[in-house]
Amino acid sequence: MSVTILEALENANYNLNNINVLGMALLPLAKEQLNNAVVLLEKGYGLYDKVEPLLEKYGDVENVPEIKYK
């Protein structure tokens, strides 16, 4: 199931807020979720754009092209 950028931010927030309960093993996942969301927002994508299709197409969030506005 593909999540939106907003859902990735919410998931990262949940994971970071519950690190004491869920364990430090979730820290890298939360950091990756947060980084993916922030980078995509900086590249012009919206909160409701899906994360996974972009990662599948471009391999890495850094390879996703910026949105060019006219």
ZATI-96540 format. One record per residue: residue number from 1; residue in three letters; x, y, z of N, C-alpha, C, O in turn. Coordinates in nm, 3 decimals. Each point is the difference from the previous one (the first is absolute). Layout:
<recs>
<rec><nr>NUM</nr><rest>ALA</rest><n_X>X</n_X><n_Y>Y</n_Y><n_Z>Z</n_Z><ca_X>X</ca_X><ca_Y>Y</ca_Y><ca_Z>Z</ca_Z><c_X>X</c_X><c_Y>Y</c_Y><c_Z>Z</c_Z><o_X>X</o_X><o_Y>Y</o_Y><o_Z>Z</o_Z></rec>
...
</recs>
This chain:
<recs>
<rec><nr>1</nr><rest>MET</rest><n_X>0.085</n_X><n_Y>-0.118</n_Y><n_Z>0.000</n_Z><ca_X>-0.085</ca_X><ca_Y>0.118</ca_Y><ca_Z>0.000</ca_Z><c_X>0.089</c_X><c_Y>0.124</c_Y><c_Z>0.000</c_Z><o_X>0.092</o_X><o_Y>0.011</o_Y><o_Z>0.081</o_Z></rec>
<rec><nr>2</nr><rest>SER</rest><n_X>-0.120</n_X><n_Y>0.078</n_Y><n_Z>-0.170</n_Z><ca_X>0.077</ca_X><ca_Y>0.122</ca_Y><ca_Z>-0.013</ca_Z><c_X>-0.054</c_X><c_Y>0.108</c_Y><c_Z>0.093</c_Z><o_X>-0.121</o_X><o_Y>0.018</o_Y><o_Z>0.012</o_Z></rec>
<rec><nr>3</nr><rest>VAL</rest><n_X>0.212</n_X><n_Y>0.053</n_Y><n_Z>0.051</n_Z><ca_X>-0.041</ca_X><ca_Y>0.108</ca_Y><ca_Z>0.091</ca_Z><c_X>0.029</c_X><c_Y>0.134</c_Y><c_Z>-0.065</c_Z><o_X>0.089</o_X><o_Y>0.013</o_Y><o_Z>-0.084</o_Z></rec>
<rec><nr>4</nr><rest>THR</rest><n_X>-0.167</n_X><n_Y>0.087</n_Y><n_Z>0.124</n_Z><ca_X>0.024</ca_X><ca_Y>0.136</ca_Y><ca_Z>-0.046</ca_Z><c_X>0.114</c_X><c_Y>0.061</c_Y><c_Z>0.080</c_Z><o_X>0.044</o_X><o_Y>-0.056</o_Y><o_Z>0.101</o_Z></rec>
<rec><nr>5</nr><rest>ILE</rest><n_X>0.003</n_X><n_Y>0.169</n_Y><n_Z>-0.147</n_Z><ca_X>0.105</ca_X><ca_Y>0.071</ca_Y><ca_Z>0.074</ca_Z><c_X>-0.050</c_X><c_Y>0.036</c_Y><c_Z>0.139</c_Z><o_X>0.075</o_X><o_Y>-0.012</o_Y><o_Z>0.097</o_Z></rec>
<rec><nr>6</nr><rest>LEU</rest><n_X>-0.200</n_X><n_Y>0.056</n_Y><n_Z>-0.086</n_Z><ca_X>-0.057</ca_X><ca_Y>0.032</ca_Y><ca_Z>0.130</ca_Z><c_X>-0.001</c_X><c_Y>-0.122</c_Y><c_Z>0.091</c_Z><o_X>0.035</o_X><o_Y>0.011</o_Y><o_Z>0.118</o_Z></rec>
<rec><nr>7</nr><rest>GLU</rest><n_X>-0.074</n_X><n_Y>-0.126</n_Y><n_Z>-0.170</n_Z><ca_X>-0.001</ca_X><ca_Y>-0.123</ca_Y><ca_Z>0.080</ca_Z><c_X>0.141</c_X><c_Y>-0.041</c_Y><c_Z>0.041</c_Z><o_X>0.020</o_X><o_Y>-0.052</o_Y><o_Z>0.110</o_Z></rec>
<rec><nr>8</nr><rest>ALA</rest><n_X>0.078</n_X><n_Y>0.075</n_Y><n_Z>-0.196</n_Z><ca_X>0.139</ca_X><ca_Y>-0.029</ca_Y><ca_Z>0.036</ca_Z><c_X>0.044</c_X><c_Y>0.088</c_Y><c_Z>0.116</c_Z><o_X>0.069</o_X><o_Y>-0.047</o_Y><o_Z>0.091</o_Z></rec>
<rec><nr>9</nr><rest>LEU</rest><n_X>-0.108</n_X><n_Y>0.174</n_Y><n_Z>-0.093</n_Z><ca_X>0.031</ca_X><ca_Y>0.090</ca_Y><ca_Z>0.111</ca_Z><c_X>-0.070</c_X><c_Y>-0.045</c_Y><c_Z>0.128</c_Z><o_X>0.060</o_X><o_Y>0.001</o_Y><o_Z>0.108</o_Z></rec>
<rec><nr>10</nr><rest>GLU</rest><n_X>-0.186</n_X><n_Y>-0.040</n_Y><n_Z>-0.120</n_Z><ca_X>-0.074</ca_X><ca_Y>-0.048</ca_Y><ca_Z>0.117</ca_Z><c_X>0.062</c_X><c_Y>-0.128</c_Y><c_Z>0.056</c_Z><o_X>0.010</o_X><o_Y>-0.016</o_Y><o_Z>0.121</o_Z></rec>
<rec><nr>11</nr><rest>ASN</rest><n_X>0.031</n_X><n_Y>-0.075</n_Y><n_Z>-0.210</n_Z><ca_X>0.064</ca_X><ca_Y>-0.124</ca_Y><ca_Z>0.045</ca_Z><c_X>0.132</c_X><c_Y>0.027</c_Y><c_Z>0.069</c_Z><o_X>0.030</o_X><o_Y>-0.060</o_Y><o_Z>0.104</o_Z></rec>
<rec><nr>12</nr><rest>ALA</rest><n_X>0.049</n_X><n_Y>0.150</n_Y><n_Z>-0.159</n_Z><ca_X>0.128</ca_X><ca_Y>0.036</ca_Y><ca_Z>0.062</ca_Z><c_X>-0.023</c_X><c_Y>0.061</c_Y><c_Z>0.137</c_Z><o_X>0.071</o_X><o_Y>-0.031</o_Y><o_Z>0.095</o_Z></rec>
<rec><nr>13</nr><rest>ASN</rest><n_X>-0.170</n_X><n_Y>0.119</n_Y><n_Z>-0.086</n_Z><ca_X>-0.033</ca_X><ca_Y>0.062</ca_Y><ca_Z>0.128</ca_Z><c_X>-0.042</c_X><c_Y>-0.104</c_Y><c_Z>0.103</c_Z><o_X>0.044</o_X><o_Y>0.004</o_Y><o_Z>0.115</o_Z></rec>
<rec><nr>14</nr><rest>TYR</rest><n_X>-0.129</n_X><n_Y>-0.097</n_Y><n_Z>-0.156</n_Z><ca_X>-0.044</ca_X><ca_Y>-0.107</ca_Y><ca_Z>0.090</ca_Z><c_X>0.119</c_X><c_Y>-0.084</c_Y><c_Z>0.047</c_Z><o_X>0.015</o_X><o_Y>-0.027</o_Y><o_Z>0.119</o_Z></rec>
<rec><nr>15</nr><rest>ASN</rest><n_X>0.069</n_X><n_Y>-0.013</n_Y><n_Z>-0.214</n_Z><ca_X>0.115</ca_X><ca_Y>-0.082</ca_Y><ca_Z>0.035</ca_Z><c_X>0.095</c_X><c_Y>0.072</c_Y><c_Z>0.094</c_Z><o_X>0.051</o_X><o_Y>-0.060</o_Y><o_Z>0.095</o_Z></rec>
<rec><nr>16</nr><rest>LEU</rest><n_X>-0.027</n_X><n_Y>0.188</n_Y><n_Z>-0.119</n_Z><ca_X>0.089</ca_X><ca_Y>0.077</ca_Y><ca_Z>0.088</ca_Z><c_X>-0.062</c_X><c_Y>0.020</c_Y><c_Z>0.138</c_Z><o_X>0.070</o_X><o_Y>-0.005</o_Y><o_Z>0.101</o_Z></rec>
<rec><nr>17</nr><rest>ASN</rest><n_X>-0.200</n_X><n_Y>0.027</n_Y><n_Z>-0.096</n_Z><ca_X>-0.068</ca_X><ca_Y>0.019</ca_Y><ca_Z>0.128</ca_Z><c_X>-0.007</c_X><c_Y>-0.128</c_Y><c_Z>0.082</c_Z><o_X>-0.015</o_X><o_Y>0.005</o_Y><o_Z>0.122</o_Z></rec>
<rec><nr>18</nr><rest>ASN</rest><n_X>0.025</n_X><n_Y>-0.119</n_Y><n_Z>-0.188</n_Z><ca_X>-0.013</ca_X><ca_Y>-0.128</ca_Y><ca_Z>0.069</ca_Z><c_X>0.130</c_X><c_Y>-0.080</c_Y><c_Z>0.003</c_Z><o_X>-0.001</o_X><o_Y>-0.122</o_Y><o_Z>0.019</o_Z></rec>
<rec><nr>19</nr><rest>ILE</rest><n_X>0.112</n_X><n_Y>0.189</n_Y><n_Z>-0.038</n_Z><ca_X>0.129</ca_X><ca_Y>-0.069</ca_Y><ca_Z>-0.004</ca_Z><c_X>0.029</c_X><c_Y>-0.070</c_Y><c_Z>0.132</c_Z><o_X>0.064</o_X><o_Y>-0.105</o_Y><o_Z>0.001</o_Z></rec>
<rec><nr>20</nr><rest>ASN</rest><n_X>-0.112</n_X><n_Y>0.162</n_Y><n_Z>0.111</n_Z><ca_X>0.023</ca_X><ca_Y>-0.062</ca_Y><ca_Z>0.132</ca_Z><c_X>-0.072</c_X><c_Y>-0.134</c_Y><c_Z>0.010</c_Z><o_X>0.050</o_X><o_Y>-0.094</o_Y><o_Z>0.062</o_Z></rec>
<rec><nr>21</nr><rest>VAL</rest><n_X>-0.168</n_X><n_Y>0.086</n_Y><n_Z>-0.122</n_Z><ca_X>-0.081</ca_X><ca_Y>-0.122</ca_Y><ca_Z>0.007</ca_Z><c_X>0.041</c_X><c_Y>-0.101</c_Y><c_Z>-0.107</c_Z><o_X>0.015</o_X><o_Y>-0.119</o_Y><o_Z>0.027</o_Z></rec>
<rec><nr>22</nr><rest>LEU</rest><n_X>0.004</n_X><n_Y>0.169</n_Y><n_Z>-0.148</n_Z><ca_X>0.024</ca_X><ca_Y>-0.088</ca_Y><ca_Z>-0.115</ca_Z><c_X>0.147</c_X><c_Y>-0.035</c_Y><c_Z>-0.019</c_Z><o_X>0.032</o_X><o_Y>-0.097</o_Y><o_Z>-0.069</o_Z></rec>
<rec><nr>23</nr><rest>GLY</rest><n_X>0.057</n_X><n_Y>0.172</n_Y><n_Z>0.129</n_Z><ca_X>0.142</ca_X><ca_Y>-0.031</ca_Y><ca_Z>-0.007</ca_Z><c_X>0.076</c_X><c_Y>0.085</c_Y><c_Z>-0.100</c_Z><o_X>-0.056</o_X><o_Y>0.053</o_Y><o_Z>-0.096</o_Z></rec>
<rec><nr>24</nr><rest>MET</rest><n_X>0.186</n_X><n_Y>-0.041</n_Y><n_Z>0.122</n_Z><ca_X>0.087</ca_X><ca_Y>0.082</ca_Y><ca_Z>-0.083</ca_Z><c_X>0.018</c_X><c_Y>-0.055</c_Y><c_Z>-0.141</c_Z><o_X>0.049</o_X><o_Y>0.070</o_Y><o_Z>-0.089</o_Z></rec>
<rec><nr>25</nr><rest>ALA</rest><n_X>-0.089</n_X><n_Y>-0.193</n_Y><n_Z>0.067</n_Z><ca_X>0.012</ca_X><ca_Y>-0.058</ca_Y><ca_Z>-0.134</ca_Z><c_X>-0.084</c_X><c_Y>0.077</c_Y><c_Z>-0.101</c_Z><o_X>0.027</o_X><o_Y>-0.006</o_Y><o_Z>-0.120</o_Z></rec>
<rec><nr>26</nr><rest>LEU</rest><n_X>-0.129</n_X><n_Y>0.079</n_Y><n_Z>0.168</n_Z><ca_X>-0.085</ca_X><ca_Y>0.077</ca_Y><ca_Z>-0.090</ca_Z><c_X>0.060</c_X><c_Y>0.134</c_Y><c_Z>-0.039</c_Z><o_X>-0.051</o_X><o_Y>0.066</o_Y><o_Z>-0.091</o_Z></rec>
<rec><nr>27</nr><rest>LEU</rest><n_X>0.156</n_X><n_Y>-0.024</n_Y><n_Z>0.158</n_Z><ca_X>0.057</ca_X><ca_Y>0.132</ca_Y><ca_Z>-0.028</ca_Z><c_X>0.045</c_X><c_Y>0.015</c_Y><c_Z>-0.146</c_Z><o_X>-0.034</o_X><o_Y>0.101</o_Y><o_Z>-0.061</o_Z></rec>
<rec><nr>28</nr><rest>PRO</rest><n_X>0.108</n_X><n_Y>-0.195</n_Y><n_Z>0.004</n_Z><ca_X>0.037</ca_X><ca_Y>0.015</ca_Y><ca_Z>-0.141</ca_Z><c_X>-0.121</c_X><c_Y>0.008</c_Y><c_Z>-0.094</c_Z><o_X>0.001</o_X><o_Y>0.076</o_Y><o_Z>-0.096</o_Z></rec>
<rec><nr>29</nr><rest>LEU</rest><n_X>-0.105</n_X><n_Y>-0.153</n_Y><n_Z>0.125</n_Z><ca_X>-0.121</ca_X><ca_Y>0.004</ca_Y><ca_Z>-0.082</ca_Z><c_X>-0.066</c_X><c_Y>0.137</c_Y><c_Z>0.010</c_Z><o_X>-0.038</o_X><o_Y>0.058</o_Y><o_Z>-0.102</o_Z></rec>
<rec><nr>30</nr><rest>ALA</rest><n_X>0.025</n_X><n_Y>-0.006</n_Y><n_Z>0.223</n_Z><ca_X>-0.062</ca_X><ca_Y>0.131</ca_Y><ca_Z>0.019</ca_Z><c_X>0.080</c_X><c_Y>0.109</c_Y><c_Z>-0.070</c_Z><o_X>-0.057</o_X><o_Y>0.090</o_Y><o_Z>-0.062</o_Z></rec>
<rec><nr>31</nr><rest>LYS</rest><n_X>0.189</n_X><n_Y>-0.098</n_Y><n_Z>0.071</n_Z><ca_X>0.086</ca_X><ca_Y>0.099</ca_Y><ca_Z>-0.067</ca_Z><c_X>-0.016</c_X><c_Y>-0.008</c_Y><c_Z>-0.151</c_Z><o_X>-0.003</o_X><o_Y>0.103</o_Y><o_Z>-0.067</o_Z></rec>
<rec><nr>32</nr><rest>GLU</rest><n_X>-0.007</n_X><n_Y>-0.224</n_Y><n_Z>0.014</n_Z><ca_X>-0.019</ca_X><ca_Y>-0.016</ca_Y><ca_Z>-0.145</ca_Z><c_X>-0.136</c_X><c_Y>0.054</c_Y><c_Z>-0.044</c_Z><o_X>-0.010</o_X><o_Y>0.066</o_Y><o_Z>-0.103</o_Z></rec>
<rec><nr>33</nr><rest>GLN</rest><n_X>-0.095</n_X><n_Y>-0.095</n_Y><n_Z>0.181</n_Z><ca_X>-0.134</ca_X><ca_Y>0.050</ca_Y><ca_Z>-0.033</ca_Z><c_X>0.001</c_X><c_Y>0.153</c_Y><c_Z>-0.001</c_Z><o_X>-0.054</o_X><o_Y>0.062</o_Y><o_Z>-0.091</o_Z></rec>
<rec><nr>34</nr><rest>LEU</rest><n_X>0.115</n_X><n_Y>-0.004</n_Y><n_Z>0.192</n_Z><ca_X>0.006</ca_X><ca_Y>0.146</ca_Y><ca_Z>0.011</ca_Z><c_X>0.081</c_X><c_Y>0.059</c_Y><c_Z>-0.115</c_Z><o_X>-0.042</o_X><o_Y>0.098</o_Y><o_Z>-0.062</o_Z></rec>
<rec><nr>35</nr><rest>ASN</rest><n_X>0.158</n_X><n_Y>-0.156</n_Y><n_Z>0.033</n_Z><ca_X>0.084</ca_X><ca_Y>0.051</ca_Y><ca_Z>-0.108</ca_Z><c_X>-0.072</c_X><c_Y>-0.008</c_Y><c_Z>-0.134</c_Z><o_X>0.002</o_X><o_Y>0.096</o_Y><o_Z>-0.077</o_Z></rec>
<rec><nr>36</nr><rest>ASN</rest><n_X>-0.064</n_X><n_Y>-0.210</n_Y><n_Z>0.048</n_Z><ca_X>-0.072</ca_X><ca_Y>-0.014</ca_Y><ca_Z>-0.127</ca_Z><c_X>-0.106</c_X><c_Y>0.107</c_Y><c_Z>-0.015</c_Z><o_X>-0.012</o_X><o_Y>0.062</o_Y><o_Z>-0.106</o_Z></rec>
<rec><nr>37</nr><rest>ALA</rest><n_X>-0.066</n_X><n_Y>-0.040</n_Y><n_Z>0.211</n_Z><ca_X>-0.108</ca_X><ca_Y>0.098</ca_Y><ca_Z>-0.005</ca_Z><c_X>0.055</c_X><c_Y>0.141</c_Y><c_Z>-0.020</c_Z><o_X>-0.050</o_X><o_Y>0.075</o_Y><o_Z>-0.084</o_Z></rec>
<rec><nr>38</nr><rest>VAL</rest><n_X>0.152</n_X><n_Y>-0.039</n_Y><n_Z>0.159</n_Z><ca_X>0.055</ca_X><ca_Y>0.136</ca_Y><ca_Z>-0.008</ca_Z><c_X>0.062</c_X><c_Y>0.025</c_Y><c_Z>-0.138</c_Z><o_X>-0.023</o_X><o_Y>0.105</o_Y><o_Z>-0.060</o_Z></rec>
<rec><nr>39</nr><rest>VAL</rest><n_X>0.100</n_X><n_Y>-0.200</n_Y><n_Z>0.010</n_Z><ca_X>0.064</ca_X><ca_Y>0.017</ca_Y><ca_Z>-0.131</ca_Z><c_X>-0.105</c_X><c_Y>0.015</c_Y><c_Z>-0.109</c_Z><o_X>0.013</o_X><o_Y>0.086</o_Y><o_Z>-0.087</o_Z></rec>
<rec><nr>40</nr><rest>LEU</rest><n_X>-0.117</n_X><n_Y>-0.168</n_Y><n_Z>0.090</n_Z><ca_X>-0.105</ca_X><ca_Y>0.010</ca_Y><ca_Z>-0.102</ca_Z><c_X>-0.075</c_X><c_Y>0.132</c_Y><c_Z>0.009</c_Z><o_X>-0.033</o_X><o_Y>0.059</o_Y><o_Z>-0.103</o_Z></rec>
<rec><nr>41</nr><rest>LEU</rest><n_X>0.006</n_X><n_Y>-0.012</n_Y><n_Z>0.223</n_Z><ca_X>-0.064</ca_X><ca_Y>0.131</ca_Y><ca_Z>0.015</ca_Z><c_X>0.089</c_X><c_Y>0.111</c_Y><c_Z>-0.055</c_Z><o_X>-0.048</o_X><o_Y>0.091</o_Y><o_Z>-0.067</o_Z></rec>
<rec><nr>42</nr><rest>GLU</rest><n_X>0.177</n_X><n_Y>-0.099</n_Y><n_Z>0.096</n_Z><ca_X>0.095</ca_X><ca_Y>0.100</ca_Y><ca_Z>-0.051</ca_Z><c_X>0.008</c_X><c_Y>-0.002</c_Y><c_Z>-0.152</c_Z><o_X>0.031</o_X><o_Y>0.102</o_Y><o_Z>-0.062</o_Z></rec>
<rec><nr>43</nr><rest>LYS</rest><n_X>-0.058</n_X><n_Y>-0.217</n_Y><n_Z>0.002</n_Z><ca_X>0.003</ca_X><ca_Y>-0.013</ca_Y><ca_Z>-0.146</ca_Z><c_X>-0.132</c_X><c_Y>0.040</c_Y><c_Z>-0.065</c_Z><o_X>-0.014</o_X><o_Y>-0.010</o_Y><o_Z>-0.122</o_Z></rec>
<rec><nr>44</nr><rest>GLY</rest><n_X>-0.081</n_X><n_Y>0.055</n_Y><n_Z>0.202</n_Z><ca_X>-0.124</ca_X><ca_Y>0.052</ca_Y><ca_Z>-0.055</ca_Z><c_X>-0.119</c_X><c_Y>-0.093</c_Y><c_Z>0.002</c_Z><o_X>-0.107</o_X><o_Y>0.035</o_Y><o_Z>-0.049</o_Z></rec>
<rec><nr>45</nr><rest>TYR</rest><n_X>0.123</n_X><n_Y>-0.154</n_Y><n_Z>0.106</n_Z><ca_X>-0.112</ca_X><ca_Y>-0.093</ca_Y><ca_Z>0.007</ca_Z><c_X>-0.092</c_X><c_Y>0.041</c_Y><c_Z>0.114</c_Z><o_X>0.042</o_X><o_Y>0.068</o_Y><o_Z>0.094</o_Z></rec>
<rec><nr>46</nr><rest>GLY</rest><n_X>-0.168</n_X><n_Y>-0.109</n_Y><n_Z>-0.103</n_Z><ca_X>-0.100</ca_X><ca_Y>0.039</ca_Y><ca_Z>0.099</ca_Z><c_X>-0.020</c_X><c_Y>-0.106</c_Y><c_Z>0.106</c_Z><o_X>0.046</o_X><o_Y>-0.114</o_Y><o_Z>-0.013</o_Z></rec>
<rec><nr>47</nr><rest>LEU</rest><n_X>-0.115</n_X><n_Y>0.153</n_Y><n_Z>0.118</n_Z><ca_X>-0.024</ca_X><ca_Y>-0.090</ca_Y><ca_Z>0.113</ca_Z><c_X>-0.075</c_X><c_Y>-0.126</c_Y><c_Z>-0.039</c_Z><o_X>0.013</o_X><o_Y>-0.103</o_Y><o_Z>0.068</o_Z></rec>
<rec><nr>48</nr><rest>TYR</rest><n_X>-0.089</n_X><n_Y>0.108</n_Y><n_Z>-0.175</n_Z><ca_X>-0.082</ca_X><ca_Y>-0.115</ca_Y><ca_Z>-0.038</ca_Z><c_X>0.059</c_X><c_Y>-0.081</c_Y><c_Z>-0.116</c_Z><o_X>-0.065</o_X><o_Y>-0.091</o_Y><o_Z>-0.051</o_Z></rec>
<rec><nr>49</nr><rest>ASP</rest><n_X>0.187</n_X><n_Y>0.125</n_Y><n_Z>0.011</n_Z><ca_X>0.070</ca_X><ca_Y>-0.082</ca_Y><ca_Z>-0.099</ca_Z><c_X>0.049</c_X><c_Y>-0.128</c_Y><c_Z>0.067</c_Z><o_X>0.037</o_X><o_Y>0.002</o_Y><o_Z>0.118</o_Z></rec>
<rec><nr>50</nr><rest>LYS</rest><n_X>-0.037</n_X><n_Y>-0.111</n_Y><n_Z>-0.192</n_Z><ca_X>0.042</ca_X><ca_Y>-0.131</ca_Y><ca_Z>0.053</ca_Z><c_X>0.153</c_X><c_Y>-0.012</c_Y><c_Z>-0.003</c_Z><o_X>0.064</o_X><o_Y>0.041</o_Y><o_Z>-0.097</o_Z></rec>
<rec><nr>51</nr><rest>VAL</rest><n_X>-0.008</n_X><n_Y>-0.097</n_Y><n_Z>0.203</n_Z><ca_X>0.145</ca_X><ca_Y>-0.013</ca_Y><ca_Z>0.013</ca_Z><c_X>0.053</c_X><c_Y>-0.120</c_Y><c_Z>-0.078</c_Z><o_X>0.092</o_X><o_Y>0.015</o_Y><o_Z>-0.080</o_Z></rec>
<rec><nr>52</nr><rest>GLU</rest><n_X>-0.149</n_X><n_Y>-0.132</n_Y><n_Z>0.102</n_Z><ca_X>0.056</ca_X><ca_Y>-0.124</ca_Y><ca_Z>-0.055</ca_Z><c_X>0.010</c_X><c_Y>-0.003</c_Y><c_Z>-0.153</c_Z><o_X>0.102</o_X><o_Y>-0.045</o_Y><o_Z>-0.052</o_Z></rec>
<rec><nr>53</nr><rest>PRO</rest><n_X>-0.203</n_X><n_Y>0.093</n_Y><n_Z>-0.022</n_Z><ca_X>0.016</ca_X><ca_Y>-0.003</ca_Y><ca_Z>-0.146</ca_Z><c_X>0.120</c_X><c_Y>0.081</c_Y><c_Z>-0.047</c_Z><o_X>0.067</o_X><o_Y>-0.037</o_Y><o_Z>-0.097</o_Z></rec>
<rec><nr>54</nr><rest>LEU</rest><n_X>-0.039</n_X><n_Y>0.147</n_Y><n_Z>0.164</n_Z><ca_X>0.117</ca_X><ca_Y>0.081</ca_Y><ca_Z>-0.037</ca_Z><c_X>0.129</c_X><c_Y>-0.074</c_Y><c_Z>0.032</c_Z><o_X>0.095</o_X><o_Y>0.001</o_Y><o_Z>-0.079</o_Z></rec>
<rec><nr>55</nr><rest>LEU</rest><n_X>-0.091</n_X><n_Y>-0.066</n_Y><n_Z>0.196</n_Z><ca_X>0.120</ca_X><ca_Y>-0.075</ca_Y><ca_Z>0.037</ca_Z><c_X>0.021</c_X><c_Y>-0.120</c_Y><c_Z>-0.093</c_Z><o_X>0.113</o_X><o_Y>-0.032</o_Y><o_Z>-0.036</o_Z></rec>
<rec><nr>56</nr><rest>GLU</rest><n_X>-0.222</n_X><n_Y>-0.034</n_Y><n_Z>-0.002</n_Z><ca_X>0.010</ca_X><ca_Y>-0.115</ca_Y><ca_Z>-0.091</ca_Z><c_X>0.049</c_X><c_Y>0.044</c_Y><c_Z>-0.138</c_Z><o_X>0.080</o_X><o_Y>-0.069</o_Y><o_Z>-0.063</o_Z></rec>
<rec><nr>57</nr><rest>LYS</rest><n_X>-0.128</n_X><n_Y>0.183</n_Y><n_Z>0.018</n_Z><ca_X>0.036</ca_X><ca_Y>0.048</ca_Y><ca_Z>-0.134</ca_Z><c_X>0.144</c_X><c_Y>0.052</c_Y><c_Z>-0.005</c_Z><o_X>0.071</o_X><o_Y>-0.025</o_Y><o_Z>-0.097</o_Z></rec>
<rec><nr>58</nr><rest>TYR</rest><n_X>-0.029</n_X><n_Y>0.098</n_Y><n_Z>0.201</n_Z><ca_X>0.130</ca_X><ca_Y>0.067</ca_Y><ca_Z>-0.003</ca_Z><c_X>0.105</c_X><c_Y>-0.065</c_Y><c_Z>0.089</c_Z><o_X>0.117</o_X><o_Y>0.040</o_Y><o_Z>-0.003</o_Z></rec>
<rec><nr>59</nr><rest>GLY</rest><n_X>-0.155</n_X><n_Y>-0.139</n_Y><n_Z>0.083</n_Z><ca_X>0.095</ca_X><ca_Y>-0.074</ca_Y><ca_Z>0.081</ca_Z><c_X>0.035</c_X><c_Y>0.061</c_Y><c_Z>0.133</c_Z><o_X>0.025</o_X><o_Y>-0.072</o_Y><o_Z>0.097</o_Z></rec>
<rec><nr>60</nr><rest>ASP</rest><n_X>-0.022</n_X><n_Y>0.203</n_Y><n_Z>-0.090</n_Z><ca_X>0.040</ca_X><ca_Y>0.070</ca_Y><ca_Z>0.122</ca_Z><c_X>-0.062</c_X><c_Y>0.138</c_Y><c_Z>-0.002</c_Z><o_X>-0.020</o_X><o_Y>0.058</o_Y><o_Z>-0.106</o_Z></rec>
<rec><nr>61</nr><rest>VAL</rest><n_X>-0.011</n_X><n_Y>-0.006</n_Y><n_Z>0.222</n_Z><ca_X>-0.066</ca_X><ca_Y>0.130</ca_Y><ca_Z>0.008</ca_Z><c_X>0.087</c_X><c_Y>0.111</c_Y><c_Z>-0.061</c_Z><o_X>-0.052</o_X><o_Y>0.096</o_Y><o_Z>-0.055</o_Z></rec>
<rec><nr>62</nr><rest>GLU</rest><n_X>0.183</n_X><n_Y>-0.111</n_Y><n_Z>0.065</n_Z><ca_X>0.090</ca_X><ca_Y>0.101</ca_Y><ca_Z>-0.057</ca_Z><c_X>-0.006</c_X><c_Y>0.002</c_Y><c_Z>-0.152</c_Z><o_X>0.032</o_X><o_Y>0.103</o_Y><o_Z>-0.061</o_Z></rec>
<rec><nr>63</nr><rest>ASN</rest><n_X>-0.071</n_X><n_Y>-0.213</n_Y><n_Z>-0.002</n_Z><ca_X>-0.008</ca_X><ca_Y>-0.008</ca_Y><ca_Z>-0.146</ca_Z><c_X>-0.133</c_X><c_Y>0.050</c_Y><c_Z>-0.055</c_Z><o_X>-0.013</o_X><o_Y>0.019</o_Y><o_Z>-0.121</o_Z></rec>
<rec><nr>64</nr><rest>VAL</rest><n_X>-0.086</n_X><n_Y>0.003</n_Y><n_Z>0.206</n_Z><ca_X>-0.131</ca_X><ca_Y>0.048</ca_Y><ca_Z>-0.045</ca_Z><c_X>0.017</c_X><c_Y>0.143</c_Y><c_Z>-0.051</c_Z><o_X>0.057</o_X><o_Y>0.084</o_Y><o_Z>0.071</o_Z></rec>
<rec><nr>65</nr><rest>PRO</rest><n_X>-0.105</n_X><n_Y>-0.055</n_Y><n_Z>-0.191</n_Z><ca_X>0.016</ca_X><ca_Y>0.136</ca_Y><ca_Z>-0.054</ca_Z><c_X>-0.089</c_X><c_Y>0.101</c_Y><c_Z>0.072</c_Z><o_X>-0.105</o_X><o_Y>-0.034</o_Y><o_Z>0.055</o_Z></rec>
<rec><nr>66</nr><rest>GLU</rest><n_X>0.149</n_X><n_Y>0.158</n_Y><n_Z>-0.059</n_Z><ca_X>-0.082</ca_X><ca_Y>0.109</ca_Y><ca_Z>0.054</ca_Z><c_X>-0.118</c_X><c_Y>0.022</c_Y><c_Z>-0.094</c_Z><o_X>0.007</o_X><o_Y>-0.027</o_Y><o_Z>-0.119</o_Z></rec>
<rec><nr>67</nr><rest>ILE</rest><n_X>-0.115</n_X><n_Y>0.078</n_Y><n_Z>0.176</n_Z><ca_X>-0.116</ca_X><ca_Y>0.037</ca_Y><ca_Z>-0.081</ca_Z><c_X>0.027</c_X><c_Y>0.141</c_Y><c_Z>-0.052</c_Z><o_X>0.028</o_X><o_Y>0.092</o_Y><o_Z>0.077</o_Z></rec>
<rec><nr>68</nr><rest>LYS</rest><n_X>-0.036</n_X><n_Y>-0.077</n_Y><n_Z>-0.207</n_Z><ca_X>0.022</ca_X><ca_Y>0.131</ca_Y><ca_Z>-0.063</ca_Z><c_X>-0.135</c_X><c_Y>0.066</c_Y><c_Z>-0.023</c_Z><o_X>-0.087</o_X><o_Y>-0.054</o_Y><o_Z>-0.068</o_Z></rec>
<rec><nr>69</nr><rest>TYR</rest><n_X>0.070</n_X><n_Y>0.171</n_Y><n_Z>0.126</n_Z><ca_X>-0.124</ca_X><ca_Y>0.075</ca_Y><ca_Z>-0.018</ca_Z><c_X>0.015</c_X><c_Y>0.094</c_Y><c_Z>-0.119</c_Z><o_X>0.107</o_X><o_Y>0.054</o_Y><o_Z>-0.025</o_Z></rec>
<rec><nr>70</nr><rest>LYS</rest><n_X>-0.217</n_X><n_Y>-0.037</n_Y><n_Z>-0.046</n_Z><ca_X>0.002</ca_X><ca_Y>0.089</ca_Y><ca_Z>-0.118</ca_Z><c_X>-0.015</c_X><c_Y>0.144</c_Y><c_Z>0.042</c_Z><o_X>-0.001</o_X><o_Y>0.089</o_Y><o_Z>-0.085</o_Z></rec>
</recs>
